[in-house]
């Protein structure tokens, strides 16, 4: 497999939910599970949220009122983007025919030494 990157239009379609071809599997895997995946997902959620909030600033009101209206919409977007991040990334991996368990791969690798140390001291945890 090559690590081909999608062009700008294909990338935009991917951000909107399009499934890319198998030639992009390596790129999709890195995008959804690599370093910075959470940040990229948050940005993809915030762009449409900002598009929804932007017209509110055209309403004549004080800056405080504009901020209050904006935060009333943006805070739930951020909250749900954070809460559903792994679920969404696992769904996108599944859409592309990749293993959804890859979402936790970096965490498992990072915590492997702690797990080995625990098992050496106390034995395997009950299954």
N, C-alpha and C positions, 0 to 999 in steps of 0.2 A: 504494500500500500504506500502511496505517496502522501506527503503531508501538504497537499495542494490547498491553497487558501481560496475562498470564494471571492469573486469580484464584488464591487460596491453594490450593484443591484441585487445580486444573489445574496449578499450578506444582509441587506435590508429585508429581503423576502424571508430569510432565515430568522431574523429578529421578530418578524411578524408571524412566525409559526410554520413556515415552509420546511419540508423535509428535504435535505440535500442528498445528492446521489452518493453511492458507496465510495467514490473517489475522494470524498471529503471526510470520511470516517475518522481519520487520525486528527484532523483539525477540530471536528465536532467533539471528539473525546477530550482533547486538550481544552477546548473552550468551556465545556461543561464540568470538567473535573480538575483542571489544572489550577495553578496559583492565580488568584484574582477572579475565580469563577463567581463568587458571591457578589463582588463589586460589579462585574459585568451584568449580572442578572438584575441587580438593583438599578443600574443605569437604564436597562431595557424597560423596566417598570416605570421609572421616573419620567422618561421622555413623554409617553402618552399622558401621564398625570399632569405634567407641566403644560402640555397643549390644552388640556381641559381647564386648567387654572388660569392661564394667561388672559383669556377674555374678561375675567373678573376684574382685572386691573384697569379695564376701560370704563368701568362703572364709576361715576363720580362719588368718591368717599375718601375718608381720611386714610393715611398710611396704616394706622392701627387697624382700621376696619378691613383694609385690603389684606393685611397680614393674617388677621383672624379668619377671614374667608378662605384664604389660601391654605392655612394650616389645618383648617377643618377638613379639607379634602386631601392634603398631602400626607398627614400623619397616618391615616388608615392605609394609604398606599404603601408607605414604608413599613408599617407594622405587618401587613399581610405579605408583602414581598419577603420580609425576613422570616416570618413564620412558615411560609410555604416554599422557601427556597429549595430545600432538598427534594421535596415532592415534585416541584416543577422541573428541576434538572433531571431527576430520575425519569420523569415522563418524557422529556425531550430525548434522553438516551434511548428509551424504549422505542420511541417513534423512529429513530434512526437505526434500529435493529442492534443496538449495543446493550451490554449488560448494565441494568440500572444500579447494580451494587457498586459500580465504579464511583458513584457519588461519594462514598465514604473511603475510597482507596487511600487518599493522602492521610486521612486521620488514622486509619489502621496501620499504615507504614510508620507514622510518627509515634504511635503508641505501642508498637511491637516490642520494643525493648522493655517497657514497663510491664507488659503482659508476660514476657518471658521471665522477668525477675519475679513476678507474682507467682507464676507456676513453679519456678524453682524453689521458692520459699514454702508455699502452701499447697502445691499440687494443682491439678486442673480444677477449675470451678465446676460445680454441678451443671449439667446440661438440662 
